[in-house]
Amino acid sequence: MVFILIAALLLCGCATVQPTNAPDTFPQLIKQEPLPAWPFPTVDQEVSIEIKIRIGSDGSVKDVSFLTPSLSREWNDLALEKIRGWKFSPAIVDGHPVPLWIRQTVRMRFEEASFLRLAEIVCPDKRTADSVYALLDVGAPFDSLARVFSTSGSRAQGGLLGDVDLRSLPLFVRHELQRIRTDHFTSPIFLGRDYVIYKCLPAQSLSRPAI
């Protein structure tokens, strides 16, 4: 089945709810749910829609509506449900996260599901990420470093995420993952307010792969 992948988001101007001045840092899409299959025949590779979305100070989607909905009410309802599950980094004003309303054009591209088995180490700043990366580069075990340094909930599993649908990741992260081979890791990727190092693991077998 063909699904829709979000190809571009947050590329235009935004309008804030509070405070009234422009944020120092605008939200960045960190994780997304693929939208439902497009319900209409099309010869185009992309479809665009306009949305209005409120991002909370915790980066979650608090409210969303279509400014240019499709002609299918069922698709609109399903798509809004998916968008409510998206995760952003919050807008920052004077060093503090704030809620934000945005009006945005979302360009969608048709793609099949694609999975990679991944592990991650999430670091709170570049210095920590660079230090972890240097240790990985000289052969330190990925899972051990994840348990010590990662701030993600996956740290207890040595950073293991399992089989990840790549459509849930921002495009620039996908591009980095496409450049690495199995059992290799990315350089630190700035994602939201954190730096993430991903490792591409072998496909799942009967025993848990060593990472």
Secondary structure, 3 states (H helix, E strand, C coil): CCEEEEEECCCCCCEECCCCCCCCECCEEEECCCECCCCCCCCCCEEEEEEEEEECCCCEEEEEEECCCCCCHHHHHHHHHHHCCCEEECEEECCEEECEEEEEEEEEEEECCCEEEEEEEEECCHHHHHHHHHHHHCCCCHHHHHHHHCCCHHHHHCCEEEEEEHHHCCHHHHHHHCCCCCCCECCCEEECCEEEEEEEECCCCCCCCCC
